[in-house]
Amino acid sequence: MKNLRVHYFQHIAGEGFGSCYTDLKEMGAKITATEFFALPKDLNFDIEALPDVADVDLLIVMGGAMSVNDEANYPWLKIEKRWIRRYLAMQKPAIGLCLGGQLIANALGAPVTQNREQEMGWSEVYASQQLNGEYFRIPNQLRVMQWHGETFEIPKGAVRLAENLACANQLYQIGKNVLGFQFHPEMTQKVLDLFIENEEQHQVFHGPYVQSLQELKNSQAHEFIQGNQILKQAIAYVLGQ
C-alpha cells in the first residue's frame, strides 16, 4: 500500500515497536504512536485526542503489564477500547500483540480473565485444526515468546488459529483484516531485555510454564526469527497483500 499510515498504541515505556518497525519502514510507511504510559493519571483524556480513524491505514496495539480490566487505575483504557471499536467498525486492518490482542477482544465484548497458568519464556504453540475457509496460515508448530498471566476469550465472529496446553487461545482472526495474538511475535533482544529487567524487579511470574530468567538471558538471535517472520506475514495479510 502506497503511503501507508501506521499508528500504534504503546503501553510500556521503552518497548518501542518490536521487529515490525524495520519491515514497515521498508514499505515506506509513515509511523505514528500514542504513548498511553506517558499520560498523567489525572489527565482528562478524551477520544478526540487520538488520531482520526480515517487517518490510519493499519493499527498495531502493543503489549503491556496492566490488565484490560483495570480501568480504575488506567482510565485511558476505556477511551482506547472505544477508539478500537470505532476503528474496527470501518473494517480496517489491525493487529493486537499480547495485551493488544486482549484489548481488541475486550473492545468487541469478549471477556479477558486470569489464565489458569502464567506463561513466560519460549514455548510452542500449535495451529488449530479443522479450519474451513480462507485464514491466515501459520506452521503446525512454532516456538515463540510468551509473557502473560491473563488471556482473552475468542470474540464473537472470530476464529481461533492457534493454541497450546497452557493457554487455549493463542491467536484469533476476525474477517480478513484483524489478527489478535496472545504471544509476542514482535519480540526482539532489546524488548526481551526490558521485560527481563521488569521481572527481576517485580517477580510476577511463577509456575510450570515459566522459564528461568537466566535461560531467557541466554536467548539466541535465531530464536526470534520465526515469530518475527510470522508477524511480517501477518501485516501483509491484514493489508490484503
Residue pairs with C-beta under 8 A, 6 or more apart in sequence:
1 27
1 57
1 239
1 241
2 28
3 28
3 30
4 24
4 27
4 28
4 29
4 30
4 57
4 58
4 239
5 29
5 30
5 32
5 55
5 56
5 57
5 58
6 24
6 29
6 30
6 31
6 32
6 56
6 57
6 58
6 59
6 60
7 31
7 32
7 33
7 34
7 51
7 55
7 56
7 58
7 59
7 60
8 17
8 31
8 32
8 33
8 34
8 59
8 60
8 61
8 62
9 33
9 34
9 36
9 59
9 60
9 61
9 62
9 80
9 100
9 103
10 16
10 17
10 33
10 34
10 35
10 36
10 37
10 62
11 36
11 37
11 62
11 63
11 64
11 65
11 66
11 99
12 37
12 62
12 63
12 64
12 65
12 194
13 35
13 37
13 38
14 194
15 62
15 63
15 191
15 194
16 190
16 191
17 24
17 31
17 33
17 60
17 62
17 186
18 62
18 97
18 184
18 186
18 187
18 188
18 191
18 231
19 185
19 186
19 187
19 188
19 224
19 227
19 228
19 231
19 232
20 60
20 186
20 228
20 231
20 232
20 235
21 31
23 231
23 232
23 235
24 31
24 235
25 31
29 58
32 51
34 50
34 51
36 74
36 76
36 80
37 64
39 45
39 76
41 73
41 74
41 75
45 75
45 76
45 79
46 79
47 79
47 82
47 83
47 86
50 79
50 80
50 83
53 83
53 86
53 87
53 90
53 92
54 90
56 87
56 92
57 92
57 93
57 239
58 92
58 93
58 94
58 95
58 235
58 238
58 239
59 84
59 87
59 92
59 93
59 94
59 95
60 94
60 95
60 96
60 97
60 100
61 84
61 94
61 95
61 96
61 97
61 99
61 100
61 101
61 103
61 104
62 97
62 98
62 99
62 100
62 186
63 97
63 98
63 99
63 100
63 147
63 184
64 98
64 99
65 99
65 198
65 204
66 73
66 74
66 77
66 99
67 112
67 150
68 77
68 81
68 99
68 102
68 103
68 106
68 112
68 150
69 106
69 112
70 77
71 77
71 78
77 103
80 103
81 103
81 106
81 107
82 107
84 94
84 103
84 104
84 107
85 107
85 108
87 94
88 94
88 104
88 107
88 108
88 174
88 178
91 175
91 177
92 177
93 177
93 178
93 238
93 239
93 240
94 104
94 177
94 178
94 179
94 238
95 178
95 179
95 180
95 181
95 231
95 234
95 235
95 238
96 102
96 103
96 104
96 105
96 178
96 179
96 180
96 181
97 181
97 184
97 185
97 186
97 231
98 147
98 148
98 181
98 182
98 183
98 184
99 148
100 180
100 181
101 152
101 171
101 172
101 180
101 181
101 182
102 112
102 150
102 151
102 152
102 180
102 182
104 155
104 178
104 180
105 112
105 152
105 153
105 154
105 155
105 158
105 172
105 180
106 112
106 152
108 155
108 156
108 158
108 174
109 155
109 156
110 152
110 153
110 154
110 155
110 156
110 158
111 152
111 153
112 150
112 151
112 152
112 153
113 150
113 151
113 153
114 149
114 150
114 151
115 148
115 149
115 150
115 151
115 166
115 167
117 166
117 167
117 207
117 208
117 209
118 148
118 149
118 204
118 205
118 206
118 207
118 209
118 210
119 146
119 147
119 148
119 149
119 166
119 167
119 209
119 210
120 146
120 147
120 148
120 199
120 205
120 209
120 210
120 211
121 145
121 146
121 209
121 210
121 211
121 212
121 215
121 216
122 143
122 144
122 145
122 146
122 211
122 216
122 219
122 223
123 143
123 144
123 146
123 164
123 166
123 183
123 209
123 211
124 141
124 142
124 143
124 144
124 164
125 141
125 142
125 144
125 162
125 163
125 164
125 170
125 171
125 183
126 140
126 141
126 162
126 163
126 164
127 137
127 138
127 139
127 140
127 141
127 161
127 162
128 160
128 161
128 162
128 163
131 159
131 161
134 176
135 159
135 161
135 173
136 161
136 173
136 179
136 233
136 234
136 237
138 161
138 162
138 171
138 230
139 226
142 226
142 227
142 230
143 223
143 226
143 227
144 183
144 184
144 185
144 187
144 226
144 227
144 230
145 183
145 184
145 185
145 187
145 192
145 224
145 227
146 166
146 167
146 182
146 183
146 184
146 209
147 184
147 195
148 167
148 182
149 204
149 205
151 167
151 168
151 169
151 182
152 169
152 172
152 180
152 182
153 169
154 160
154 169
154 172
155 172
155 174
155 180
157 174
158 172
158 173
158 174
158 178
158 180
159 172
159 173
159 174
160 168
160 169
160 170
160 171
160 172
161 170
161 171
161 172
161 173
161 179
162 170
162 171
163 169
163 170
164 170
166 209
167 182
169 182
170 181
170 182
170 183
171 179
171 180
171 181
171 182
171 183
172 179
172 180
173 179
173 180
174 180
176 237
176 238
176 240
177 238
177 240
178 238
179 234
179 237
179 238
181 234
183 227
184 191
184 227
185 227
185 228
185 230
185 231
185 234
186 227
186 228
186 231
187 224
187 227
187 228
188 224
188 228
189 219
189 221
189 224
192 216
192 219
196 213
196 216
196 217
199 205
199 213
200 213
